Amino acid sequence: MAKNGKAGDGHRNGAVRERSQVQNPKTGLYVKRDANTGKFMDNKTTGGKFKGVREE
């Protein structure tokens, strides 16, 4: 997992490992996916991308 820096600085140090994100074509929102199993984990509800998660 990525490590967070000081509280409130607004960014992560490094990338979140073993996870990726892909944009849902119907809703336009991003979905987080586990790279090992391929299962979808979480859906972004506010729009935009997940912080520190690579894209497919």
Secondary structure, 3 states (H helix, E strand, C coil): CCEECCCCCCCEECCCCCEEEEECCCCCCEEEEECCCCCEEEECCCCCCCCCCEEC
